[in-house]
Amino acid sequence: GGARYKDPTRPLNARIDDLLGRMTLAEKIGQMSQIEREKATPDVINKYFIGSVLSGGGSVPAANAPPEAWVKMVNDMQGGALSTRLGIPMLYGIDAVHGHGSVYKATIFPHNIGLGCTRDPELVKRIGAAVALEVRATGIPYIFAPCVAVCRDPRWGRCYESFSEHPELVQNMTSIISGFQGEIPAGGRKGVPFVASGGRRNVAACAKHYVGDGGTAGGINANDTVATFHELLSLHMPPYYNAVIRGVATVMVSYSSFNGVKMHANHFLVTDFLKKRLRFRGFVISDYQGLDFITTPEHADYLLSIKLGILAGIDMVMIPFNYTEFIDDLTLLVQNGTIPMSRIDDAVRRILRVKFTMGLFENPYADTSLAGELGKQEHRDLAREAVRKSLVLLKNGKPGDKPLLPLPKKAYGGSILVAGSHADDLGSQCGGWTITWQGSTGNNNLTAGTTILDGIKRAIEPAGTDVVYAGNPDADFVQRNKARFYYAIVVVGEPPYAETFGDNSNLTIPAPGPDVIRNVCGSIRCVVVIVSGRQLVVEPYLDAIDALVAAWLPGTEGQGIADVLFGDYGFTGKLSRTWFRSVEQLPMNVGDAHYDPLFPFGFGLETQPS
Ligand SMILES: OC[C@@H]1[C@@H](O)[C@H](O)[C@@H](O)c2nc(-c3ccccc3)cn21
C-alpha cells in the first residue's frame, strides 16, 4: 500500500517519523510558513510547499461571502497543497475571538471580558463548540483563539479580549478550548494536542499571546511586561497550564516583551519553559510579522529576526506577505549552520503532529454540509443567554429609593425614552474583530443581529408601551418632554477598536455620552447601560444615575439586555475586573495592597425574575 504516513492506522509518531524522513529542506520550511490569503493561490502553495494560510482581520474572499464561497476558496488552496510531491494538507487559520467574527451573518458572542462576568465555564465551553461549528461551516479547521491574556490594566486596547484580571478566572474559562477542540475522552491522554477529528465539527485552537501580553507597562499594547519571574508565573502563566492540559493544539507568541526581551526571541520562555517544563507538544506560531518586530525599526535585519525567532522555538511563522524572502533567508540560515536541522525538524514534527491528530490528512477537504450552522438560531439563543449572564448591575436605585430594575413593561399611559448612540448601533455593540479588524459603527448591512433598541421594542411594545428613541437628546428636548416619559434607558459607550487603536489613557465615556447622561438623568428616572470594552470613568455621573449596568461588548444578540432589564431574567453577572474610581489609581487589581475601587472585583447586584 501507500506510504506509511498516509496510513491512519499507524501510530502517530510512526507517521510523523516516516513523513519527516522523506522531506526535503524546502518542504520542511514550507510547512513552517503561514501566508496571507491574498497571496495564497494554489500555484504559490504548490510551488513553495506552503503549510498554512491565514485570514488576517477582515481578509475575506468577498464582501458578505456566504459559507459556500469560503469552502470553495479553502478547497482550491488545499488542491494546491495536495498536489505537491508528498501531499501534505495545508491548514487554514482565522481569528474567531467572539464567534466567527470575519464572516457575514455569523453569530457574534460577547467578547471575553463579558464572558468572564458570567462565571460560567460550562456556558463558555458550549460557546466554543458553537463557534467551532460556525467556523467549520466555512471550511476552516483552525482558529487563533482563545486569548488567555490576564489584562492587568484597562488602558490596554485589547483588555476586552481578556476574560479577567484574575488568573484563576481566566484559567476557568479555558474551558472554551474544550469547546473549540472537543473534550479529551475519559482515559484519553491529557497535555498533548487533541482535536476531535472524527466528527469534523471541531477546530484546532490557539492559546494566545504567550506570555504576559496583558501585563505591559501602562497597558501599552505590545510593549514591555516588567515583572519578576514569580509574578509572571503567578499572574500570566497559569492559563497556559490549563490550556496545555486541555490539549490546546497551538500557542501564539506575544508581540510584547518580558523585562525588555522580545517574546518572539525568548528562548527561555518559549523553549525551556513552554516546550520543556510544561511539555507543550503542539506547535508555537508567531504573531503577524512578529519576527519583523524583534528589531527596531521592524524588519531592519530580517536574517537576525529569523535566526532569533526560530532558535527561540517558534515553529510556524505568520509571515504574511514576503514569504519568498522568509523562505530564502531561513534556507540560508540552515545551510550555513546558524540554525541546526534539529530545530527545523522539531518545528515540522510539531506541525505534523497537529495535522495528523486533527485528522487533516484523512479529511483535507471541506464541504458545505455544515453551512446551516452559520448564525443558526440555537447559536443566537446561546449568545443571548451569554449576554444576559454577562451583564453586571452596579447600581439599582438611589439611596432611599426603591430599586428601579427590573423595569415595568407597561408605562401606564406614558412612554419610555431610549437615548444614546449605542442603543441603535450593531457595530458598536459588537466591537473590534467584527467583519473587519477594527470593527465599525452603525447598522448598515454590517451583519445580522439585534440592536439593544430592537430588543427593548420587542420586549415592551406588545405591552402597549410607546418607545421614543433619541440618539443625542439635548436639554431642551428633555425639558419639553420629561412629563411624558415614565423612565429612560440611556445607552452610551465606546466605539469599536482593536489592538493599539484601543490603547487609551483617560478611559472617559466618549462624547456625547456624558451630556446624554446629564441631560436625561437630570430630569427622568434613568438606567444607564454602558457598552464598552472595559471599565470607564463613571464616578462623576453616579449620583445622577438611578441604575447602572455594564454590558461590555454583547455582540449581535442585543435582546439579551432587554431580557434582563425588564425582568424576564435576573441580573447575575459579577465583575471580572476591578472598577476604578479614577485612572490615576491604575493599575489596580484584586489582591493589591492598596485597593480602593468604586466597585470591587466580583461585585454585581442581583435581581429576581419578575
Ligand atoms: O489576525 C492575525 C493576528 C491575531 O491572531 C493576533 O491576535 C493579533 O495580535 C494580530 N495582529 C495582527 C495585525 C496587526 C497589525 C497589522 C496587521 C495585522 C494580526 N494578528
The ligand as a Tripos MOL2 file, in Angstrom:
@<TRIPOS>MOLECULE
LIG
   20    22     1     0     0
SMALL
NO_CHARGES

@<TRIPOS>ATOM
      1 O1         -5.0130   38.3450   12.7030 O.3       1 LIG1
      2 C1         -3.8920   37.5560   12.9930 C.3       1 LIG1
      3 C2         -3.2350   38.0360   14.2770 C.3       1 LIG1
      4 C3         -4.1110   37.8300   15.5140 C.3       1 LIG1
      5 O2         -4.3960   36.4440   15.6650 O.3       1 LIG1
      6 C4         -3.3670   38.3410   16.7590 C.3       1 LIG1
      7 O3         -4.1210   38.1110   17.9540 O.3       1 LIG1
      8 C5         -3.1080   39.8320   16.6820 C.3       1 LIG1
      9 O4         -2.1190   40.2110   17.6030 O.3       1 LIG1
     10 C6         -2.7870   40.2560   15.2760 C.ar      1 LIG1
     11 N1         -2.4590   41.4800   14.9090 N.ar      1 LIG1
     12 C7         -2.3750   41.4850   13.5590 C.ar      1 LIG1
     13 C8         -2.0260   42.6610   12.7930 C.ar      1 LIG1
     14 C9         -1.5440   43.7940   13.4790 C.ar      1 LIG1
     15 C10        -1.2220   44.9400   12.7820 C.ar      1 LIG1
     16 C11        -1.3820   44.9880   11.3780 C.ar      1 LIG1
     17 C12        -1.8840   43.8620   10.7110 C.ar      1 LIG1
     18 C13        -2.1990   42.7000   11.4190 C.ar      1 LIG1
     19 C14        -2.6670   40.2300   13.0880 C.ar      1 LIG1
     20 N2         -2.9050   39.4810   14.1760 N.ar      1 LIG1
@<TRIPOS>BOND
     1     1     2 1
     2     2     3 1
     3     3     4 1
     4     3    20 1
     5     4     5 1
     6     4     6 1
     7     6     7 1
     8     6     8 1
     9     8     9 1
    10     8    10 1
    11    10    11 ar
    12    10    20 ar
    13    11    12 ar
    14    12    13 1
    15    12    19 ar
    16    13    14 ar
    17    13    18 ar
    18    14    15 ar
    19    15    16 ar
    20    16    17 ar
    21    17    18 ar
    22    19    20 ar
@<TRIPOS>SUBSTRUCTURE
     1 LIG1         1 GROUP 0 **** ****
